[in-house]
Amino acid sequence: MRREGEVRIPSGCAIAAVISKAGRRFSGDVIVRAMEPMHDRSNGLGGGFAGYGIYPEYRDFYALHVFFDCRDTRKTCEALLRESFEIVKGEIIPTRKMPEITDEPIIWRYFVAPLKSVLAELQLDEKELVVRTVMKINTGLRGAYVFSSGKNMGTFKAVGFPEDVGKYYRLEEYEGYSWTAHGRYPTNTPGWWGGAHPFTLLDYSVVHNGEISSYDANRRFIEMFGYKCTLQTDTEVITYVLDYLIRRQGLTLTEAANVIAAPFWSTIGEKTDEYEKKKLTYLRTVFPSLLITGPFSIVLGFNGGIMALNDRLKLRSMVAGEKGETVYIASEEAAIRVMEPDVEKVWSPAGGEPVTVLVKEGAF
């Protein structure tokens, strides 16, 4: 007879998100509590959160959250950062000691501004400089991992159950207009601090429930453009694919969704709108290696909004809810009702159809 921990649960992992379309900021405690009824979807090998709007006093600077294995690695990393950035502030990320969270690395954050002289010399825009620096540290500096690199946002993750991770990082002390969360049940990859979700690059963050069977094809394609998958999990590639499609290729959120969760050719052929048919055909033809196959539900967070998306066959659960100007996403309705007991509308998004929520312009 198999015992607990020996049975693979392919539908495991929990995701959740909440966003105020009015840009209202609220405590991270809300999203931490949402993970409690989904406790059994995790196994304690990874939990994490991303919050948007949490650093208003440093909103114009990139917030780098970094894991270090030792003090010497931190010093080396800081020297590397100073080659391309002004470090406006550097500090230990506040945590509270908890018996549930062990093997803690050194966890720092830096608020940085790219040096104009470096941008001019390399002929790069500042976002590309940040991306290249993140890849350089994560691939070339052993013992250091940049796990968050956006403006006015931050990712907080660890090995542990998500509700414990939220308490460990004292998320009740932060306020943001949008939060995402993840509880991990690793199936094919190890549970470690860098491998917990969300995965981020710039202000993009991804939480994911599922399994990416197209990982090798997706990884081989994306690494041709300077991205490096180093965090020992299939989910990392989704973040880089979306950054490539949206930031570098200029696709809209809906167009990016139609690449990674592309409609079947038969579905495209049935379209009566010729423009829509040509566009979907173009996307499937130009980006075939970025089609993500396998069961998945994801939430993409970014400055000013979120996008939730299922695979085409909806092989992973995902529920949405709404009350007033606030929208909720979760693997289970129970999590939504913890965040808002009087939710006015609950629905299950169809497979391959993105749910995109934007904060009104100028509100964040």
C-alpha positions as CSV (number, residue, x, y, z in Angstrom):
1,M,0.0,0.0,0.0
2,R,1.3,3.4,-0.9
3,R,1.8,5.9,1.9
4,E,1.3,9.7,2.0
5,G,4.0,11.4,0.0
6,E,4.5,8.4,-2.3
7,V,1.4,9.1,-4.5
8,R,1.8,11.5,-7.3
9,I,-1.0,14.1,-7.5
10,P,-0.8,15.6,-11.0
11,S,-3.7,18.0,-10.3
12,G,-1.9,19.4,-7.3
13,C,-0.6,23.0,-6.8
14,A,-2.8,26.0,-5.9
15,I,-3.0,29.4,-7.5
16,A,-4.9,32.5,-6.5
17,A,-5.0,36.2,-7.4
18,V,-6.9,39.3,-6.4
19,I,-6.9,42.7,-8.1
20,S,-8.6,46.1,-7.5
21,K,-9.5,47.7,-10.8
22,A,-9.7,51.0,-9.0
23,G,-6.1,50.7,-7.9
24,R,-7.1,50.4,-4.2
25,R,-4.2,49.0,-2.1
26,F,-4.9,46.4,0.5
27,S,-2.9,44.2,2.8
28,G,-1.2,41.0,1.6
29,D,-2.9,39.2,4.5
30,V,-5.9,38.8,2.1
31,I,-4.1,36.6,-0.4
32,V,-2.3,34.7,2.4
33,R,-5.6,33.7,3.9
34,A,-6.9,32.6,0.5
35,M,-4.4,29.8,0.4
36,E,-5.5,28.2,3.7
37,P,-8.5,26.2,2.3
38,M,-6.3,24.9,-0.6
39,H,-3.6,23.6,1.9
40,D,-3.9,20.0,0.6
41,R,-3.0,21.0,-2.9
42,S,0.5,21.7,-1.7
43,N,3.1,19.5,0.0
44,G,5.2,22.0,1.7
45,L,8.0,22.1,-0.9
46,G,7.2,25.6,-2.2
47,G,5.0,28.6,-1.7
48,G,5.1,32.2,-2.8
49,F,3.4,35.5,-3.6
50,A,3.8,38.5,-5.8
51,G,2.5,42.0,-4.8
52,Y,2.0,45.0,-7.1
53,G,2.1,48.6,-5.9
54,I,4.0,47.6,-2.7
55,Y,6.9,50.0,-3.1
56,P,5.3,53.4,-3.8
57,E,8.2,55.3,-2.3
58,Y,10.6,53.6,-4.8
59,R,8.2,53.2,-7.7
60,D,10.8,54.6,-10.2
61,F,13.4,52.1,-9.3
62,Y,13.8,48.4,-10.1
63,A,13.4,46.3,-7.0
64,L,15.8,43.3,-7.1
65,H,15.0,40.5,-4.7
66,V,18.0,38.2,-4.4
67,F,18.9,34.9,-2.6
68,F,22.5,34.5,-1.5
69,D,24.3,31.5,-0.1
70,C,26.8,33.6,1.9
71,R,28.1,37.1,2.6
72,D,30.9,36.9,0.1
73,T,28.5,36.0,-2.7
74,R,26.5,39.1,-1.7
75,K,29.5,41.3,-1.9
76,T,30.4,40.0,-5.3
77,C,26.9,40.5,-6.6
78,E,26.8,44.0,-5.3
79,A,30.0,44.8,-7.1
80,L,28.6,43.4,-10.3
81,L,25.4,45.5,-9.9
82,R,27.4,48.7,-9.5
83,E,29.0,48.2,-12.9
84,S,25.6,49.0,-14.5
85,F,23.3,50.4,-11.8
86,E,23.2,53.0,-9.1
87,I,22.1,51.2,-5.9
88,V,19.7,53.6,-4.3
89,K,19.1,51.4,-1.4
90,G,20.0,47.9,-0.3
91,E,18.7,46.0,2.7
92,I,17.8,42.6,4.1
93,I,14.2,41.7,3.4
94,P,12.3,41.6,6.8
95,T,11.2,38.1,7.8
96,R,10.0,36.5,11.0
97,K,11.6,33.3,12.3
98,M,9.3,30.3,12.0
99,P,10.0,26.6,12.7
100,E,8.1,25.7,9.5
101,I,10.6,27.6,7.3
102,T,14.2,26.1,7.3
103,D,17.4,26.3,5.4
104,E,17.0,30.0,4.8
105,P,19.3,31.7,2.4
106,I,20.4,35.3,2.9
107,I,17.6,37.4,1.4
108,W,18.2,41.0,0.2
109,R,16.5,43.6,-1.9
110,Y,18.1,46.4,-3.9
111,F,16.4,49.4,-5.4
112,V,18.4,50.3,-8.5
113,A,18.5,52.7,-11.4
114,P,20.4,51.8,-14.7
115,L,23.4,54.1,-15.4
116,K,22.7,56.2,-18.4
117,S,26.3,55.9,-19.5
118,V,26.0,52.1,-19.6
119,L,22.7,52.3,-21.6
120,A,24.4,54.6,-24.1
121,E,27.5,52.5,-24.4
122,L,25.6,49.3,-24.9
123,Q,22.8,50.9,-26.9
124,L,20.1,49.2,-24.8
125,D,16.9,50.3,-23.2
126,E,16.8,49.9,-19.5
127,K,14.5,46.9,-19.4
128,E,16.8,44.9,-21.6
129,L,19.8,45.9,-19.4
130,V,17.9,44.6,-16.3
131,V,17.0,41.3,-18.1
132,R,20.6,40.7,-19.2
133,T,21.9,41.5,-15.7
134,V,19.4,39.0,-14.2
135,M,20.4,36.3,-16.6
136,K,24.1,37.1,-16.0
137,I,23.8,36.7,-12.2
138,N,21.5,33.6,-12.3
139,T,23.8,31.8,-14.8
140,G,27.2,33.0,-13.9
141,L,27.3,33.8,-10.1
142,R,27.1,30.6,-8.2
143,G,25.1,31.0,-5.0
144,A,23.1,34.0,-6.1
145,Y,19.6,34.1,-7.6
146,V,17.6,37.2,-8.6
147,F,14.0,36.1,-8.1
148,S,12.3,39.4,-8.6
149,S,13.3,42.4,-10.8
150,G,10.3,44.7,-11.5
151,K,9.3,48.2,-10.6
152,N,6.9,48.8,-7.6
153,M,6.4,45.1,-7.2
154,G,8.0,42.2,-5.5
155,T,8.0,38.4,-5.3
156,F,8.3,36.6,-2.0
157,K,8.9,32.8,-2.0
158,A,10.4,29.9,-0.1
159,V,10.2,26.2,0.6
160,G,7.1,25.7,2.8
161,F,3.4,25.8,2.7
162,P,2.1,29.1,1.2
163,E,0.3,30.3,4.4
164,D,3.6,29.8,6.3
165,V,5.6,31.6,3.6
166,G,3.2,34.6,3.8
167,K,3.7,34.9,7.5
168,Y,7.5,34.4,7.2
169,Y,7.7,37.4,4.9
170,R,5.3,39.4,7.0
171,L,3.1,40.2,4.0
172,E,0.4,41.7,6.3
173,E,2.8,44.7,6.5
174,Y,2.7,45.3,2.7
175,E,-0.1,46.9,0.7
176,G,-0.7,46.4,-3.0
177,Y,-3.5,46.8,-5.6
178,S,-2.9,43.3,-6.9
179,W,-1.6,40.0,-5.4
180,T,-0.9,36.5,-6.8
181,A,-0.1,33.4,-4.9
182,H,1.0,29.8,-5.3
183,G,1.2,26.6,-3.3
184,R,3.5,24.0,-4.9
185,Y,3.2,20.3,-5.3
186,P,6.4,19.4,-7.3
187,T,6.0,16.4,-9.6
188,N,9.0,16.3,-11.8
189,T,11.4,18.9,-10.4
190,P,13.0,19.5,-7.0
191,G,11.5,21.7,-4.3
192,W,14.0,24.4,-3.4
193,W,13.8,28.2,-2.7
194,G,14.6,29.3,-6.2
195,G,12.2,26.8,-7.7
196,A,9.1,28.0,-5.8
197,H,6.6,30.2,-7.7
198,P,6.0,32.9,-8.8
199,F,8.6,33.1,-11.5
200,T,9.3,36.7,-12.5
201,L,11.2,38.8,-15.0
202,L,10.9,42.6,-14.8
203,D,7.3,43.2,-13.7
204,Y,6.0,39.9,-15.2
205,S,5.2,37.2,-12.7
206,V,3.7,33.7,-13.3
207,V,2.0,31.2,-11.0
208,H,1.2,27.9,-12.5
209,N,-0.7,24.7,-11.8
210,G,0.0,21.9,-14.2
211,E,2.8,20.3,-16.2
212,I,4.5,21.6,-19.3
213,S,5.1,18.7,-21.6
214,S,6.5,21.0,-24.3
215,Y,9.1,22.4,-22.0
216,D,12.2,21.3,-24.0
217,A,10.8,22.7,-27.3
218,N,9.8,26.0,-25.5
219,R,13.2,26.2,-23.7
220,R,15.3,25.6,-26.8
221,F,13.5,28.3,-28.8
222,I,13.5,30.9,-26.0
223,E,17.2,30.4,-25.2
224,M,18.1,31.4,-28.7
225,F,17.1,34.9,-27.7
226,G,19.3,35.3,-24.6
227,Y,17.0,33.8,-21.9
228,K,18.5,31.1,-19.7
229,C,16.4,28.5,-17.8
230,T,18.3,27.9,-14.6
231,L,15.7,27.3,-11.8
232,Q,15.1,23.6,-12.3
233,T,11.4,23.8,-13.1
234,D,9.2,23.8,-16.2
235,T,7.2,26.9,-15.2
236,E,10.2,29.2,-15.5
237,V,10.0,29.1,-19.3
238,I,6.4,30.5,-19.3
239,T,7.6,33.7,-17.8
240,Y,10.3,34.1,-20.4
241,V,8.0,33.2,-23.3
242,L,5.5,35.9,-22.2
243,D,8.2,38.5,-21.8
244,Y,9.5,37.6,-25.3
245,L,6.0,37.8,-26.9
246,I,4.7,40.9,-25.1
247,R,7.8,43.1,-24.5
248,R,10.1,42.1,-27.3
249,Q,7.6,41.1,-30.1
250,G,5.0,43.7,-29.1
251,L,2.0,41.3,-29.0
252,T,-1.1,42.1,-27.0
253,L,-2.1,40.0,-24.0
254,T,-4.8,38.3,-26.1
255,E,-2.4,37.6,-28.9
256,A,0.2,36.2,-26.5
257,A,-2.5,33.9,-25.1
258,N,-3.4,32.8,-28.6
259,V,0.3,31.7,-29.0
260,I,0.8,29.7,-25.8
261,A,-2.8,28.3,-25.7
262,A,-3.4,28.4,-29.5
263,P,-6.8,27.4,-30.8
264,F,-6.9,24.1,-32.7
265,W,-6.5,24.3,-36.5
266,S,-10.1,23.1,-36.8
267,T,-11.3,25.9,-34.6
268,I,-9.4,28.5,-36.6
269,G,-10.9,27.0,-39.8
270,E,-14.4,27.5,-38.5
271,K,-13.9,31.3,-37.9
272,T,-16.2,33.4,-40.0
273,D,-14.3,36.6,-39.4
274,E,-11.5,36.5,-42.1
275,Y,-9.3,39.0,-40.3
276,E,-9.5,36.9,-37.1
277,K,-8.8,33.7,-39.0
278,K,-5.7,35.2,-40.7
279,K,-4.4,36.6,-37.4
280,L,-4.7,33.3,-35.6
281,T,-3.2,31.5,-38.5
282,Y,-0.3,33.9,-38.5
283,L,0.4,33.5,-34.8
284,R,0.3,29.7,-35.0
285,T,2.6,29.7,-38.0
286,V,5.2,32.2,-36.8
287,F,5.4,30.9,-33.2
288,P,4.8,27.2,-33.3
289,S,7.6,26.4,-30.8
290,L,6.0,28.6,-28.2
291,L,2.7,26.6,-28.0
292,I,2.6,25.3,-24.5
293,T,1.2,21.8,-24.3
294,G,0.1,19.8,-21.3
295,P,-2.4,20.7,-18.6
296,F,-2.1,24.2,-17.1
297,S,-3.8,27.1,-15.4
298,I,-1.7,30.2,-15.0
299,V,-2.0,33.7,-13.7
300,L,0.3,36.3,-15.3
301,G,0.8,39.4,-13.1
302,F,2.1,42.7,-14.5
303,N,2.1,46.4,-13.6
304,G,-1.5,47.4,-14.0
305,G,-3.2,44.1,-14.4
306,I,-3.4,40.3,-14.4
307,M,-4.3,37.7,-17.0
308,A,-5.6,34.2,-16.1
309,L,-5.5,31.4,-18.7
310,N,-6.2,27.7,-18.9
311,D,-4.9,25.2,-21.5
312,R,-7.2,24.6,-24.5
313,L,-8.9,21.6,-22.9
314,K,-9.1,23.1,-19.5
315,L,-7.4,20.2,-17.8
316,R,-6.7,22.2,-14.6
317,S,-9.3,23.9,-12.4
318,M,-9.6,27.7,-12.3
319,V,-12.4,29.8,-11.0
320,A,-13.0,33.5,-11.2
321,G,-15.1,35.8,-9.1
322,E,-16.1,39.5,-8.9
323,K,-17.5,41.9,-6.5
324,G,-17.7,45.6,-7.3
325,E,-14.3,46.7,-8.6
326,T,-12.4,43.7,-7.3
327,V,-11.7,40.5,-9.3
328,Y,-10.6,37.2,-7.8
329,I,-9.0,34.1,-9.4
330,A,-8.3,30.8,-7.7
331,S,-8.0,27.1,-8.2
332,E,-11.0,26.6,-6.0
333,E,-14.1,28.7,-5.3
334,A,-13.5,28.2,-1.5
335,A,-10.4,30.4,-1.8
336,I,-12.4,33.2,-3.4
337,R,-15.0,33.1,-0.7
338,V,-12.3,33.4,1.9
339,M,-11.2,36.6,0.3
340,E,-14.8,37.8,-0.3
341,P,-17.6,35.9,1.4
342,D,-20.2,38.0,-0.5
343,V,-18.8,37.6,-3.9
344,E,-21.4,38.7,-6.5
345,K,-20.4,36.6,-9.5
346,V,-18.5,33.4,-9.9
347,W,-17.7,31.7,-13.1
348,S,-15.3,29.1,-14.6
349,P,-13.3,30.5,-17.6
350,A,-13.3,28.4,-20.7
351,G,-10.1,26.7,-21.9
352,G,-7.8,28.9,-23.9
353,E,-9.9,32.0,-23.2
354,P,-7.9,34.6,-21.2
355,V,-9.4,36.6,-18.4
356,T,-7.7,39.9,-18.5
357,V,-8.2,42.5,-15.7
358,L,-6.7,46.0,-16.0
359,V,-6.4,48.7,-13.4
360,K,-8.0,51.9,-14.6
361,E,-5.4,54.3,-16.1
362,G,-3.6,56.5,-13.6
363,A,-4.9,54.5,-10.6
364,F,-1.6,52.8,-9.6
